[in-house]
Amino acid sequence: MNNPDDVRYNNPYPVQESLAKLRFYLKATLQNDGLELLEKAVTKADEDSQFARDFENTILFGSTLEYRELFSHFGNYWESPRSTFPFYPHTDAVNAVDSAMHKVKLGLVLEEVAAEYNWLHNHNSDRAEMA
C-alpha cells in the first residue's frame, strides 16, 4: 500500500462518497462492466472483513496496481483474450473503475467529464455510421 501521507495518491473523499461518485460516473458513461465489478467488490466487502479493509484502503489510497490486485478476486487481469467480444472483459472492467477513480481523485466535475466522454464516443459513432 502506498504511503497515506503521499497526497499524489490520496482520495479527498470518504469511502461512501467515493463510491457514489464512482457509481455516478460509471453509469453516466455506460461502463456497465466496471459498475458490475464495483458492486461485486462492495458485496464482498460487506461479507468479508479483511476484504473490507483492503477495499477501503484501496479506495482511499490505491494505485492502478492495487486496483488490479483488489479486483483479482473476481478475475485475472492478465487473462488471454477471448475469441468473442468483449475480448478482455475483466481487464476492461478494472480499467473502467481505475479510470473513474482517477477522475474522482483529481476532483474533476464528473458531470462535465462524463458529457465529454459521451460526446466523443457518440461523435465517433456518428462518423463511423456516415462512412
Summary of the structure (lengths in Angstrom):
residues: 131
radius of gyration: 15.7
end to end distance: 48.0
largest distance: 52.9
contacts: 355
relative contact order: 0.17
helix: 69%
strand: 0%
